[in-house]
Amino acid sequence: MFDRPLNAYERLLPAFFIGVFIMRLVLGGVTGLGDDEAYYWDWSRHLQLSYYDHPGMIAWLIRGATSIFGDTAFAVRLPAILCNTGATLFLFLLALDMFNLRVALYAALLHTVLPIFALGGMMAVPDAPMGLIWAFMAWLGWKIASKVSGGTFLGAEDRVPAGLWVLMGLAFALGFLSKYTTVLVGASLLLYFFFDSGLRRVLVSTGFGTAILIIMAGMLPVVIWNGQNEWGSFAFHLHGRQTGGGGANFTRWLQFWVAQAAFFTPVVLILNLVAMFTALFRSSDPRWRYLFWLAFPTLSLFTIQALFAEFKPHWPAPAHFTLLIASAKLLEEGFGGREDFQRSARRRLVGWAIALFAVPLFILFHVATVSPILPKLAQFFVPAGNWDPKFDPTNDLYGWPELAKHLDKIRDDREANGTGRPYLASSRYQLVSQLAFATKERVYRLSPATDNYTYLQTPDVIEKLRDKPMLFVSDNRYERDPRGDIAYTGVFSMCAELEPFVVKRGEIYARTFRIYDCR
């Protein structure tokens, strides 16, 4: 399976993976939800065939988990933790099938500790089930290609068991029901098979046709929802997100690469890019050719997209799944050289460089979720700096239960005074969903923006709020004063600001909620 025995550190890696899995389960239960996680939980209370922002898989998984474990942060995150662990497993299995155990362990280690995947390792977001499906399809695609390879080409398509094609069709369908980005792994597999003369004929086989039929049937929930809602989700992703960028913007493009370096660490980003071009140069080997095609289309698309439109740093992440295997193989090889000691020295140098960036960030992220370490580090390194709590994304996890209790006290007082119990509202889906999770009530999103609440809270629903008391909540991240904001002209007959509610983590200031008593 490999040329030399595993050393002591490499033999400990399986225990490390198990430890990380347990740590994610624990942290997932003791920390509050992020804004998007609360948003998807609120989706799960209103099950639909699909949703505006994404297909419905993450909401369906959350609904299943919360039906068993209750509406807790642990239940919301459990499916995502299992999905991310499964993605690491299939990445490991693909590397093992292609190369050897050491490469498989290195690839799994990179997938576990890199910031982009560590950040998402326990987050209940659509990328979790999509990532699992992406890794599974990459592994399954190699299984199918391996079945075809070897022997004479005549009848090659018949060497692929029908069950593999059924699994591929089901996987693609489930991936599409998770996130639209799954289309790109399907396109990558199609390109790999099409440009290989020994594999191309499989694309007209009965098994491939069966997979296509399964995919088409599996996509129906998303198509039906879009058809019933003026194609809103498709329009948002294919047009809304790709326009308004103002043309080619090289400053934004530079920001894209800085973000990639931050999320993958500069060393691994460079290593992955080198690995991709190495895979191209070694494309006579079907293993390297496969790794190239599973990465290049996705990475190219989002690199070009960032030049012309707004981007999210995590969008290209799936392209790096197979590049992690290519990088792990280069690391195992020692980056060439004729002498063993030269390869060993290069391997140690690059390995320590990766660890220098990835390990501190891995530790920092997980510690920051339970302790306000980021402002302390900022004060230590820049004592005269003006720390803004918005720089600490882990603050999003805190303050919501305390705010809910504070709002309940205000509402109880209003109800006791005979003015009626106010409903809760805000202007942003982030605040609305967090308040909904903290109170387990319906919270209203009053804003001209478009998100999934637009489809859940129709004008008829909002009209029923007329002349009823309301507490409108804003915070220092998304400040919105309904008294002077033009978007709320004519919406309220009166609004008065109440005393702000300040959240601290220990002695560290985290955020301020502004509360308005409106009608």
Stockholm file with secondary structure:
# STOCKHOLM 1.0

chainA/1-519         MFDRPLNAYERLLPAFFIGVFIMRLVLGGVTGLGDDEAYYWDWSRHLQLSYYDHPGMIAWLIRGATSIFGDTAFAVRLPAILCNTGATLFLFLLALDMFNLRVALYAALLHTVLPIFALGGMMAVPDAPMGLIWAFMAWLGWKIASKVSGGTFLGAEDRVPAGLWVLMGLAFALGFLSKYTTVLVGASLLLYFFFDSGLRRVLVSTGFGTAILIIMAGMLPVVIWNGQNEWGSFAFHLHGRQTGGGGANFTRWLQFWVAQAAFFTPVVLILNLVAMFTALFRSSDPRWRYLFWLAFPTLSLFTIQALFAEFKPHWPAPAHFTLLIASAKLLEEGFGGREDFQRSARRRLVGWAIALFAVPLFILFHVATVSPILPKLAQFFVPAGNWDPKFDPTNDLYGWPELAKHLDKIRDDREANGTGRPYLASSRYQLVSQLAFATKERVYRLSPATDNYTYLQTPDVIEKLRDKPMLFVSDNRYERDPRGDIAYTGVFSMCAELEPFVVKRGEIYARTFRIYDCR
#=GR chainA/1-519 SS CCSSCCCHHHHTHHHHHHHHHHHHHHHHHHSCCCHHHHHHHHHHTSCCSBCSSSBSHHHHHHHHHHHHHCSSHHHHHHHHHHHHHHHHHHHHHHHHHHSCHHHHHHHHHHHHHSHHHHHGGGCCSTHHHHHHHHHHHHHHHHHHHHHHSSSCSTTGGGGSCHHHHHHHHHHHHHHHTTCTTHHHHHHHHHHHHHTCTTTGGGGGSHHHHHHHHHHHHHTHHHHHHHHHTTTHHHHHHHTGGGSCSCSCCHHHHHHHHHHHHHHHCHHHHHHHHHHHHHHHHTTTSHHHHHHHHTTHHHHHHHHHHHHHSCCCTTTTGGGHHHHHHHHHHHHHHTSSCSSHHHHHHHHHHHHHHHHHHHHHHHHHHHHHTTSCHHHHHHHHHCTTCCCCGGGCGGGGGSSHHHHHHHHHHHHHHHHHTTSCCCEEEESSHHHHHHHHHHHTSCCEECSSCCSHHHHHSCHHHHHTTTTCCEEEEEESSSCCCTTTCGGGTTTCSCEEECCCEEEEETTEEEEEEEEEEEC
#=GC SS_cons         CCSSCCCHHHHTHHHHHHHHHHHHHHHHHHSCCCHHHHHHHHHHTSCCSBCSSSBSHHHHHHHHHHHHHCSSHHHHHHHHHHHHHHHHHHHHHHHHHHSCHHHHHHHHHHHHHSHHHHHGGGCCSTHHHHHHHHHHHHHHHHHHHHHHSSSCSTTGGGGSCHHHHHHHHHHHHHHHTTCTTHHHHHHHHHHHHHTCTTTGGGGGSHHHHHHHHHHHHHTHHHHHHHHHTTTHHHHHHHTGGGSCSCSCCHHHHHHHHHHHHHHHCHHHHHHHHHHHHHHHHTTTSHHHHHHHHTTHHHHHHHHHHHHHSCCCTTTTGGGHHHHHHHHHHHHHHTSSCSSHHHHHHHHHHHHHHHHHHHHHHHHHHHHHTTSCHHHHHHHHHCTTCCCCGGGCGGGGGSSHHHHHHHHHHHHHHHHHTTSCCCEEEESSHHHHHHHHHHHTSCCEECSSCCSHHHHHSCHHHHHTTTTCCEEEEEESSSCCCTTTCGGGTTTCSCEEECCCEEEEETTEEEEEEEEEEEC
//
